Amino acid sequence: MTDKFDVLVIGAGAAGLYTALCLPEHLHVGLINKNTLPVSASDWAQGGIAAAIAPEDSAALHVQDTLAAGAGLCDLDAVKFLVEEAGACIDSLVKMGVAFDRTGPDLALTLEAAHSRRRVLHAADTTGKAVISTLTAKVLSRKNIQLVSPAFALSLWLDETGRCQGISSICGSRVKWLQAQAVVLATGGGGQVFAQTTNPSVSTGDGVAIAWRAGALLRDLEFVQFHPTALSTAGAPRFLISEAVRGEGAHLVDSKGYRFAFDSHPSGELAPRDVVSRAIFRHLQKTGEPHVWLDLRPIAVDRLRYRFPNIIQVCADWGIDIFSEPVPVTPAAHYWMGGIVADKFNQTSIPGLYAVGETASTGVHGANRLASNSLLECLVFGAQMGLLQVESPISKASADPEAAGEILEKSISEKDIEAIEKLRVELPNLVWQSAGICRGQRDLESAIVQIEIWRQEFASLPLSQALDNLRPGQIIDFSPADAENSSILRNWGEVGNLLDIGYLIVKSAAFRTESRGGHYRVDYPLTEPDWCTHTLIHYFNWYKSAAQSGQIED
């Protein structure tokens, strides 16, 4: 494998795959994937892709719905760009072979919460899988794209001017450097920082964490969307029961069959996600019950079989017959609205560093994402990378870094392993309890103190110190070079990222003393006009500036 690329794309979900395909074909692209096969939140997406393509719909209506969901924090120009480019991206997917459902010759459209029109395209209830499988096949057929997996991006490599020129990465049991003229972060969200999440295990906030440590500008990390209806049964993962089932007519009820969501909003089950999630949370607090119920029986049987075969099968696997009984559900962390600040061309505050998809904060989601705008964002902004121009492509015939760099031999101690596993369990429980659906100052401040302690303990581990002292050109070989060590190294990297994003989410949630969109404070329940502004995070640069001015010790 070469160690020099024109462009490195970190992440192989919808954003990463589509970005890699849209980059100019004369560029040598490295696609970094943590797993040997694509596993991402995009792959799990059930609902679909929003696009105003129906005769009775319009881009203006889609803009209006997106702005309303975003609770005052959307960027109007970014939203207009998103919805106006939707049709072209759908055409692109259809030409690639994505088999969307149809009604006769026309693409089928369904309704989801907070949409004023039926505008969500779908492929049964496995839309994400249909998109990902098609994009993956296209990527594997491209000669200019080299899949680098399993590999884990550890940190960004900046030159003396502050420009990104590559990454350090964990490849198997080796830590090495990969160089590129441009790096695109498409690593998805960070749902695994919460004990209850619909996200896959790979969603550990890697892109946001490594960008923050390198000095990139971040925004609005307190805004996390909690999906109202995740499967809640003993032993089962928090499998997402798509919002589309409520769009098709399913009812949200309590143990007595009462449709309580209408007590919180006139739209009931089809209110914005944050409203429905809080309605469930409050109802469970009031009743003391462990979950509520999603009743799919109001949907015609033929329609149910046609639209939701995957949901039917997963529920059946856990002993639930949705044709004769409701499904037990509770809210779970689902989507991160905040991220790395990026413009319409995905450029971040660090030259040479780009961000696409859930990792980025482009302004299209504001304080609360409109349903099915997430896959759309991956496509629309991924397509923008087709405009990328690199100043001087790196020669493919690069020098062997092992000849130029110093190779270090390291081993992993039992102390490292035990500490990492302990943090992986305790951190998500703390963040869920303190910065979950409803938040309060006392819990947030207590969590900040505890996470700071954990971050210091993590930094003091021998493994952390060895990797943090890695210099460009150096390579670390961990002995023995086996699958177990490779797994431990990746787990170490993910836990470090989870600690950082957990700290940033909790800190941001404590800072915003109001309730807005996905951020709800029990002690500040009102939405305040003075808080209709973004939360910006640029800690690393502040730290350097303060150290240089003598305000703090370096």
VOFILUM-946292 format. One line per 2 residues: number of its first residue (from 1); their letters; for each residue x, y negated, z negated of C-alpha. Coordinates in nm, 3 decimals, padded with zeros to 5 digits. Layout:
N
NUM = a = X,Y,Z ~ ...
***
This chain:
554
1 = mt = 00.000,00.000,00.000 ~ 00.124,-00.346,00.086
3 = dk = 00.146,-00.602,-00.195 ~ 00.082,-00.907,00.025
5 = fd = -00.248,-01.008,00.183 ~ -00.392,-01.311,00.352
7 = vl = -00.700,-01.295,00.125 ~ -00.781,-01.092,-00.185
9 = vi = -01.150,-01.035,-00.264 ~ -01.203,-00.921,-00.624
11 = ga = -01.523,-00.718,-00.657 ~ -01.715,-00.481,-00.430
13 = ga = -02.078,-00.571,-00.497 ~ -02.296,-00.755,-00.246
15 = ag = -02.097,-01.079,-00.281 ~ -01.758,-00.912,-00.239
17 = ly = -01.857,-00.680,00.045 ~ -02.036,-00.950,00.245
19 = ta = -01.753,-01.196,00.186 ~ -01.498,-00.944,00.313
21 = lc = -01.706,-00.885,00.627 ~ -01.753,-01.257,00.693
23 = lp = -01.386,-01.353,00.657 ~ -01.213,-01.411,00.994
25 = eh = -01.111,-01.072,01.135 ~ -00.754,-01.178,01.210
27 = lh = -00.689,-01.204,00.834 ~ -00.556,-00.912,00.633
29 = vg = -00.809,-00.872,00.349 ~ -00.756,-00.674,00.030
31 = li = -01.081,-00.570,-00.142 ~ -01.019,-00.496,-00.512
33 = nk = -01.267,-00.256,-00.671 ~ -01.260,-00.122,-01.027
35 = nt = -01.415,00.207,-00.918 ~ -01.349,00.447,-00.631
37 = lp = -01.707,00.394,-00.508 ~ -01.912,00.072,-00.520
39 = vs = -02.092,00.036,-00.853 ~ -02.237,-00.306,-00.922
41 = as = -02.544,-00.491,-01.040 ~ -02.625,-00.551,-00.672
43 = dw = -02.633,-00.176,-00.614 ~ -02.891,-00.147,-00.894
45 = aq = -03.109,-00.437,-00.770 ~ -03.464,-00.314,-00.717
47 = gg = -03.680,-00.613,-00.640 ~ -03.544,-00.756,-00.317
49 = ia = -03.424,-01.068,-00.142 ~ -03.624,-01.390,-00.135
51 = aa = -03.659,-01.564,00.203 ~ -03.927,-01.802,00.328
53 = ia = -03.991,-01.631,00.662 ~ -04.370,-01.588,00.656
55 = pe = -04.586,-01.826,00.868 ~ -04.770,-01.947,00.556
57 = ds = -04.442,-02.008,00.369 ~ -04.173,-02.273,00.411
59 = aa = -03.823,-02.364,00.296 ~ -03.975,-02.662,00.115
61 = lh = -04.196,-02.435,-00.096 ~ -03.903,-02.205,-00.174
63 = vq = -03.700,-02.510,-00.280 ~ -03.987,-02.628,-00.500
65 = dt = -04.018,-02.290,-00.675 ~ -03.642,-02.263,-00.728
67 = la = -03.620,-02.611,-00.879 ~ -03.915,-02.543,-01.109
69 = ag = -03.752,-02.225,-01.242 ~ -03.417,-02.402,-01.286
71 = ag = -03.562,-02.639,-01.548 ~ -03.393,-02.956,-01.424
73 = lc = -03.038,-02.825,-01.379 ~ -03.042,-02.710,-01.015
75 = dl = -02.840,-02.898,-00.756 ~ -03.091,-03.003,-00.488
77 = da = -02.846,-02.993,-00.198 ~ -02.724,-02.646,-00.299
79 = vk = -03.080,-02.516,-00.329 ~ -03.176,-02.656,00.012
81 = fl = -02.870,-02.493,00.165 ~ -02.956,-02.160,00.000
83 = ve = -03.313,-02.138,00.125 ~ -03.249,-02.288,00.470
85 = ea = -02.980,-02.029,00.544 ~ -03.192,-01.739,00.418
87 = ga = -03.346,-01.647,00.753 ~ -03.009,-01.620,00.929
89 = ci = -02.874,-01.391,00.654 ~ -03.178,-01.164,00.671
91 = ds = -03.133,-01.141,01.049 ~ -02.769,-01.046,00.991
93 = lv = -02.865,-00.764,00.752 ~ -03.132,-00.631,00.988
95 = km = -02.880,-00.624,01.274 ~ -02.635,-00.437,01.047
97 = gv = -02.901,-00.173,00.991 ~ -03.056,-00.248,00.649
99 = af = -03.394,-00.073,00.661 ~ -03.629,-00.321,00.495
101 = dr = -03.989,-00.210,00.452 ~ -04.226,-00.325,00.722
103 = tg = -04.596,-00.388,00.771 ~ -04.637,-00.290,01.133
105 = pd = -04.363,-00.470,01.326 ~ -04.319,-00.739,01.061
107 = la = -04.093,-00.733,00.756 ~ -04.301,-00.657,00.446
109 = lt = -04.310,-00.925,00.177 ~ -04.414,-00.901,-00.187
111 = le = -04.480,-01.146,-00.469 ~ -04.261,-01.191,-00.774
113 = aa = -04.288,-01.412,-01.080 ~ -04.273,-01.791,-01.032
115 = hs = -04.290,-01.762,-00.651 ~ -04.583,-01.946,-00.495
117 = rr = -04.585,-01.721,-00.188 ~ -04.516,-01.358,-00.100
119 = rv = -04.156,-01.394,00.022 ~ -03.954,-01.107,-00.127
121 = lh = -03.819,-00.853,00.123 ~ -03.760,-00.504,-00.007
123 = aa = -03.654,-00.149,00.077 ~ -03.892,00.044,-00.148
125 = dt = -03.754,-00.020,-00.500 ~ -03.388,00.034,-00.408
127 = tg = -03.319,-00.282,-00.208 ~ -02.976,-00.334,-00.362
129 = ka = -02.871,00.020,-00.280 ~ -02.989,-00.017,00.080
131 = vi = -02.789,-00.337,00.121 ~ -02.476,-00.208,-00.056
133 = st = -02.463,00.121,00.136 ~ -02.490,-00.063,00.468
135 = lt = -02.227,-00.322,00.377 ~ -01.992,-00.053,00.241
137 = ak = -02.008,00.141,00.568 ~ -01.928,-00.176,00.762
139 = vl = -01.635,-00.260,00.534 ~ -01.485,00.088,00.567
141 = sr = -01.498,00.058,00.946 ~ -01.306,-00.272,00.953
143 = kn = -00.936,-00.232,01.028 ~ -00.845,-00.567,00.873
145 = iq = -00.997,-00.478,00.532 ~ -00.794,-00.265,00.295
147 = lv = -00.982,-00.118,-00.003 ~ -00.766,-00.128,-00.316
149 = sp = -00.925,00.102,-00.575 ~ -00.941,00.186,-00.848
151 = af = -00.775,-00.141,-00.945 ~ -00.845,-00.406,-01.206
153 = al = -00.763,-00.777,-01.172 ~ -00.582,-00.877,-01.487
155 = sl = -00.489,-01.243,-01.436 ~ -00.447,-01.508,-01.168
157 = wl = -00.104,-01.588,-01.031 ~ -00.051,-01.964,-00.993
159 = de = 00.253,-02.123,-00.832 ~ 00.438,-02.424,-00.972
161 = tg = 00.186,-02.664,-00.813 ~ -00.112,-02.490,-00.975
163 = rc = -00.228,-02.320,-00.655 ~ -00.357,-01.963,-00.678
165 = qg = -00.130,-01.725,-00.488 ~ -00.249,-01.386,-00.605
167 = is = -00.319,-01.174,-00.911 ~ -00.163,-00.936,-01.154
169 = si = -00.347,-00.607,-01.144 ~ -00.380,-00.272,-01.318
171 = cg = -00.346,-00.001,-01.054 ~ -00.367,00.339,-01.218
173 = sr = -00.106,00.345,-01.495 ~ 00.094,00.061,-01.343
175 = vk = 00.063,-00.316,-01.378 ~ 00.187,-00.502,-01.070
177 = wl = 00.147,-00.823,-00.872 ~ -00.049,-00.873,-00.549
179 = qa = 00.012,-01.188,-00.345 ~ -00.234,-01.375,-00.120
181 = qa = -00.296,-01.716,00.032 ~ -00.649,-01.714,-00.109
183 = vv = -00.827,-01.523,-00.385 ~ -01.206,-01.481,-00.393
185 = la = -01.365,-01.385,-00.725 ~ -01.685,-01.185,-00.668
187 = tg = -01.689,-00.986,-00.990 ~ -02.055,-01.030,-01.085
189 = gg = -02.186,-01.105,-01.432 ~ -02.106,-01.014,-01.790
191 = gq = -02.411,-00.829,-01.919 ~ -02.199,-00.578,-02.109
193 = vf = -02.122,-00.846,-02.368 ~ -02.479,-00.782,-02.492
195 = aq = -02.578,-00.457,-02.665 ~ -02.899,-00.446,-02.458
197 = tt = -02.846,-00.501,-02.085 ~ -02.969,-00.382,-01.749
199 = np = -02.620,-00.429,-01.604 ~ -02.386,-00.142,-01.515
201 = sv = -02.075,-00.076,-01.722 ~ -01.854,-00.270,-01.477
203 = st = -02.027,-00.602,-01.559 ~ -01.772,-00.732,-01.809
205 = gd = -01.735,-01.095,-01.696 ~ -01.389,-01.037,-01.548
207 = gv = -01.390,-01.320,-01.294 ~ -01.511,-01.586,-01.537
209 = ai = -01.262,-01.476,-01.803 ~ -00.952,-01.473,-01.583
211 = aw = -01.053,-01.803,-01.420 ~ -01.097,-01.966,-01.763
213 = ra = -00.758,-01.845,-01.880 ~ -00.602,-01.992,-01.566
215 = ga = -00.763,-02.333,-01.622 ~ -01.064,-02.326,-01.386
217 = ll = -01.367,-02.543,-01.462 ~ -01.667,-02.345,-01.591
219 = rd = -02.027,-02.452,-01.635 ~ -02.350,-02.363,-01.821
221 = le = -02.239,-02.035,-01.980 ~ -02.518,-02.050,-02.239
223 = fv = -02.780,-01.978,-01.975 ~ -02.839,-01.602,-01.969
225 = qf = -03.152,-01.451,-01.820 ~ -03.314,-01.171,-02.015
227 = hp = -03.525,-00.944,-01.799 ~ -03.858,-00.876,-01.971
229 = ta = -03.904,-00.513,-01.874 ~ -03.620,-00.268,-01.933
231 = ls = -03.701,00.094,-02.010 ~ -03.705,00.152,-02.387
233 = ta = -03.702,00.518,-02.479 ~ -03.467,00.718,-02.698
235 = ga = -03.141,00.810,-02.526 ~ -03.218,00.632,-02.201
237 = pr = -03.010,00.345,-02.058 ~ -03.187,00.011,-02.028
239 = fl = -03.309,00.092,-01.678 ~ -03.473,-00.212,-01.519
241 = is = -03.841,-00.178,-01.431 ~ -03.858,-00.420,-01.139
243 = ea = -04.050,-00.743,-01.164 ~ -04.206,-00.640,-00.835
245 = vr = -04.433,-00.394,-01.019 ~ -04.597,-00.690,-01.193
247 = ge = -04.618,-00.866,-00.857 ~ -04.807,-00.562,-00.727
249 = ga = -05.051,-00.571,-01.019 ~ -04.900,-00.393,-01.323
251 = hl = -05.012,-00.518,-01.665 ~ -04.797,-00.597,-01.968
253 = vd = -04.984,-00.477,-02.279 ~ -04.933,-00.395,-02.644
255 = sk = -05.020,-00.069,-02.819 ~ -05.388,-00.170,-02.823
257 = gy = -05.396,-00.249,-02.451 ~ -05.405,-00.627,-02.507
259 = rf = -05.244,-00.842,-02.234 ~ -05.066,-01.071,-02.478
261 = af = -04.849,-01.254,-02.218 ~ -05.144,-01.483,-02.137
263 = ds = -05.117,-01.625,-02.488 ~ -04.784,-01.782,-02.386
265 = hp = -04.851,-01.886,-02.025 ~ -05.150,-01.910,-01.788
267 = sg = -04.970,-01.686,-01.539 ~ -04.937,-01.405,-01.791
269 = el = -04.708,-01.129,-01.662 ~ -04.609,-01.345,-01.363
271 = ap = -04.477,-01.637,-01.566 ~ -04.102,-01.716,-01.536
273 = rd = -03.878,-01.444,-01.680 ~ -03.764,-01.643,-01.982
275 = vv = -04.125,-01.711,-02.081 ~ -04.226,-01.346,-02.051
277 = sr = -03.916,-01.225,-02.238 ~ -03.983,-01.462,-02.527
279 = ai = -04.350,-01.361,-02.530 ~ -04.245,-00.998,-02.575
281 = fr = -03.981,-01.086,-02.836 ~ -04.230,-01.285,-03.044
283 = hl = -04.501,-01.022,-03.012 ~ -04.264,-00.751,-03.133
285 = qk = -04.160,-00.969,-03.427 ~ -04.527,-01.026,-03.510
287 = tg = -04.636,-00.663,-03.482 ~ -04.319,-00.488,-03.596
289 = ep = -04.347,-00.245,-03.306 ~ -04.030,-00.126,-03.124
291 = hv = -04.152,-00.206,-02.772 ~ -04.446,-00.312,-02.559
293 = wl = -04.591,-00.129,-02.259 ~ -04.591,-00.184,-01.884
295 = dl = -04.900,-00.026,-01.733 ~ -04.861,00.053,-01.363
297 = rp = -05.196,00.231,-01.334 ~ -05.380,-00.078,-01.197
299 = ia = -05.171,-00.031,-00.878 ~ -05.326,00.205,-00.622
301 = vd = -05.156,00.547,-00.631 ~ -05.057,00.543,-00.263
303 = rl = -04.912,00.195,-00.300 ~ -04.727,00.298,-00.615
305 = ry = -04.568,00.597,-00.443 ~ -04.470,00.390,-00.141
307 = rf = -04.320,00.092,-00.325 ~ -04.159,00.242,-00.635
309 = pn = -04.029,00.595,-00.575 ~ -03.709,00.535,-00.770
311 = ii = -03.892,00.399,-01.075 ~ -04.130,00.696,-01.062
313 = qv = -03.838,00.939,-01.054 ~ -03.631,00.774,-01.330
315 = ca = -03.931,00.752,-01.560 ~ -04.014,01.118,-01.486
317 = dw = -03.656,01.211,-01.575 ~ -03.721,01.065,-01.921
319 = gi = -04.056,01.238,-01.962 ~ -04.283,00.947,-01.861
321 = di = -04.559,01.002,-01.603 ~ -04.640,00.650,-01.487
323 = fs = -04.959,00.774,-01.315 ~ -05.112,00.872,-01.648
325 = ep = -04.938,00.659,-01.911 ~ -04.773,00.318,-01.952
327 = vp = -04.395,00.271,-01.969 ~ -04.231,00.152,-02.295
329 = vt = -04.027,-00.164,-02.227 ~ -03.827,-00.434,-02.405
331 = pa = -03.624,-00.731,-02.275 ~ -03.251,-00.692,-02.199
333 = ah = -02.973,-00.920,-02.076 ~ -02.989,-00.925,-01.698
335 = yw = -02.827,-01.222,-01.519 ~ -02.580,-01.500,-01.601
337 = mg = -02.676,-01.835,-01.451 ~ -02.350,-02.005,-01.554
339 = gi = -02.007,-01.934,-01.416 ~ -01.708,-02.083,-01.236
341 = va = -01.789,-02.419,-01.080 ~ -01.779,-02.382,-00.701
343 = dk = -01.888,-02.603,-00.413 ~ -02.082,-02.510,-00.099
345 = fn = -01.766,-02.358,00.047 ~ -01.703,-02.158,-00.275
347 = qt = -01.391,-02.360,-00.362 ~ -01.323,-02.380,-00.736
349 = si = -01.122,-02.642,-00.926 ~ -00.805,-02.435,-00.864
351 = pg = -00.669,-02.467,-00.507 ~ -00.673,-02.134,-00.327
353 = ly = -00.929,-01.984,-00.568 ~ -01.289,-01.921,-00.458
355 = av = -01.593,-01.776,-00.636 ~ -01.903,-01.614,-00.482
357 = ge = -02.222,-01.468,-00.630 ~ -02.307,-01.432,-00.998
359 = ta = -01.948,-01.520,-01.095 ~ -01.994,-01.868,-00.948
361 = st = -02.194,-02.170,-01.059 ~ -02.298,-02.339,-00.735
363 = gv = -02.604,-02.516,-00.873 ~ -02.867,-02.296,-00.707
365 = hg = -03.000,-02.137,-01.027 ~ -02.989,-02.415,-01.285
367 = an = -03.102,-02.301,-01.629 ~ -03.309,-02.005,-01.506
369 = rl = -03.274,-01.810,-01.180 ~ -03.581,-01.758,-00.964
371 = as = -03.645,-01.388,-00.905 ~ -03.468,-01.234,-00.600
373 = ns = -03.256,-01.542,-00.534 ~ -02.947,-01.355,-00.657
375 = ll = -02.886,-01.125,-00.360 ~ -02.971,-01.418,-00.137
377 = ec = -02.698,-01.627,-00.300 ~ -02.442,-01.349,-00.243
379 = lv = -02.522,-01.347,00.129 ~ -02.557,-01.719,00.197
381 = fg = -02.240,-01.819,00.014 ~ -02.049,-01.509,00.121
383 = aq = -02.114,-01.612,00.482 ~ -01.942,-01.944,00.409
385 = mg = -01.610,-01.764,00.371 ~ -01.615,-01.720,00.748
387 = ll = -01.498,-02.083,00.759 ~ -01.187,-02.011,00.552
389 = qv = -00.857,-02.120,00.698 ~ -00.531,-02.013,00.536
391 = es = -00.235,-02.243,00.585 ~ 00.022,-01.983,00.687
393 = pi = -00.069,-01.614,00.685 ~ 00.166,-01.399,00.480
395 = sk = 00.382,-01.155,00.671 ~ 00.255,-00.797,00.645
397 = as = 00.616,-00.671,00.636 ~ 00.677,-00.784,00.279
399 = ad = 00.970,-00.688,00.064 ~ 00.918,-00.401,-00.176
401 = pe = 00.835,-00.571,-00.510 ~ 00.997,-00.281,-00.696
403 = aa = 01.328,-00.376,-00.538 ~ 01.295,-00.741,-00.639
405 = ge = 01.119,-00.701,-00.972 ~ 01.206,-00.551,-01.304
407 = il = 01.035,-00.221,-01.388 ~ 00.946,-00.177,-01.754
409 = ek = 00.843,00.147,-01.920 ~ 00.572,00.127,-02.188
411 = si = 00.356,00.364,-02.388 ~ 00.014,00.313,-02.545
413 = se = -00.023,00.359,-02.920 ~ -00.309,00.516,-03.112
415 = kd = -00.350,00.181,-03.290 ~ -00.425,00.014,-02.958
417 = ie = -00.680,00.278,-02.862 ~ -00.868,00.266,-03.192
419 = ai = -00.880,-00.116,-03.202 ~ -01.004,-00.141,-02.844
421 = ek = -01.284,00.113,-02.898 ~ -01.394,-00.059,-03.220
423 = lr = -01.421,-00.399,-03.052 ~ -01.606,-00.253,-02.753
425 = ve = -01.883,-00.139,-02.988 ~ -01.898,-00.426,-03.238
427 = lp = -01.877,-00.726,-03.005 ~ -02.193,-00.657,-02.797
429 = nl = -02.398,-00.599,-03.112 ~ -02.285,-00.932,-03.256
431 = vw = -02.351,-01.129,-02.936 ~ -02.695,-00.969,-02.895
433 = qs = -02.790,-01.058,-03.253 ~ -02.655,-01.415,-03.240
435 = ag = -02.700,-01.526,-02.877 ~ -02.982,-01.305,-02.755
437 = ic = -03.331,-01.413,-02.651 ~ -03.380,-01.649,-02.948
439 = rg = -03.081,-01.827,-03.103 ~ -03.011,-02.030,-03.416
441 = qr = -02.719,-02.242,-03.539 ~ -02.633,-02.034,-03.846
443 = dl = -02.602,-01.707,-03.651 ~ -02.411,-01.877,-03.370
445 = es = -02.156,-02.041,-03.601 ~ -02.102,-01.716,-03.789
447 = ai = -02.050,-01.532,-03.459 ~ -01.796,-01.789,-03.340
449 = vq = -01.586,-01.736,-03.652 ~ -01.599,-01.357,-03.619
451 = ie = -01.517,-01.353,-03.247 ~ -01.220,-01.585,-03.305
453 = iw = -01.089,-01.337,-03.563 ~ -01.135,-01.049,-03.320
455 = rq = -00.959,-01.239,-03.040 ~ -00.659,-01.300,-03.267
457 = ef = -00.650,-00.932,-03.368 ~ -00.672,-00.830,-03.002
459 = as = -00.389,-01.065,-02.904 ~ -00.166,-00.917,-03.175
461 = lp = -00.195,-00.560,-03.045 ~ 00.135,-00.425,-02.904
463 = ls = -00.038,-00.349,-02.575 ~ -00.172,-00.706,-02.551
465 = qa = 00.168,-00.856,-02.622 ~ 00.338,-00.636,-02.362
467 = ld = 00.091,-00.732,-02.088 ~ 00.062,-01.100,-02.182
469 = nl = 00.440,-01.135,-02.147 ~ 00.439,-00.992,-01.795
471 = rp = 00.620,-01.223,-01.550 ~ 00.571,-01.246,-01.171
473 = gq = 00.786,-00.982,-01.006 ~ 00.782,-00.750,-01.305
475 = ii = 00.610,-00.414,-01.293 ~ 00.507,-00.214,-01.599
477 = df = 00.481,00.163,-01.570 ~ 00.287,00.318,-01.856
479 = sp = 00.405,00.663,-01.949 ~ 00.275,00.916,-01.885
481 = ad = 00.117,00.807,-01.556 ~ -00.213,00.987,-01.602
483 = ae = -00.587,00.927,-01.577 ~ -00.623,00.883,-01.954
485 = ns = -00.373,00.596,-01.966 ~ -00.537,00.438,-01.661
487 = si = -00.874,00.445,-01.839 ~ -00.725,00.297,-02.158
489 = lr = -00.563,00.013,-01.963 ~ -00.886,-00.077,-01.786
491 = nw = -01.078,-00.060,-02.115 ~ -00.817,-00.293,-02.271
493 = ge = -00.862,-00.541,-01.986 ~ -01.241,-00.532,-02.004
495 = vg = -01.248,-00.575,-02.383 ~ -01.017,-00.876,-02.357
497 = nl = -01.250,-01.031,-02.100 ~ -01.559,-00.951,-02.307
499 = ld = -01.404,-01.120,-02.610 ~ -01.336,-01.433,-02.407
501 = ig = -01.678,-01.458,-02.243 ~ -01.852,-01.366,-02.569
503 = yl = -01.671,-01.654,-02.736 ~ -01.761,-01.893,-02.452
505 = iv = -02.129,-01.793,-02.442 ~ -02.175,-01.826,-02.817
507 = ks = -01.980,-02.153,-02.830 ~ -02.186,-02.299,-02.543
509 = aa = -02.513,-02.184,-02.702 ~ -02.418,-02.355,-03.028
511 = fr = -02.328,-02.673,-02.842 ~ -02.663,-02.713,-02.660
513 = te = -02.910,-02.825,-02.928 ~ -03.228,-02.789,-02.726
515 = sr = -03.420,-02.514,-02.546 ~ -03.414,-02.497,-02.167
517 = gg = -03.459,-02.211,-01.919 ~ -03.280,-01.897,-02.035
519 = hy = -03.143,-02.073,-02.346 ~ -03.387,-02.082,-02.637
521 = rv = -03.304,-02.223,-02.981 ~ -03.545,-02.143,-03.267
523 = dy = -03.411,-02.448,-03.451 ~ -03.440,-02.674,-03.145
525 = pl = -03.745,-02.535,-02.960 ~ -03.813,-02.839,-02.740
527 = te = -03.662,-02.930,-02.404 ~ -03.497,-03.270,-02.449
529 = pd = -03.453,-03.523,-02.162 ~ -03.112,-03.624,-02.298
531 = wc = -02.992,-03.265,-02.254 ~ -03.083,-03.249,-01.885
533 = th = -02.715,-03.216,-01.807 ~ -02.455,-02.945,-01.756
535 = tl = -02.221,-02.794,-02.014 ~ -01.867,-02.809,-01.873
537 = ih = -01.580,-02.598,-02.008 ~ -01.217,-02.671,-01.929
539 = yf = -01.050,-02.551,-02.246 ~ -00.712,-02.441,-02.116
541 = nw = -00.626,-02.775,-01.956 ~ -00.742,-02.957,-02.269
543 = yk = -00.515,-02.736,-02.477 ~ -00.211,-02.814,-02.260
545 = sa = -00.289,-03.186,-02.259 ~ -00.335,-03.193,-02.637
547 = aq = -00.011,-03.003,-02.690 ~ 00.182,-03.241,-02.467
549 = sg = 00.041,-03.548,-02.643 ~ 00.126,-03.407,-02.986
551 = qi = -00.239,-03.370,-03.102 ~ -00.177,-03.001,-03.169
553 = ed = 00.126,-02.777,-03.190 ~ 00.206,-02.604,-02.862
***
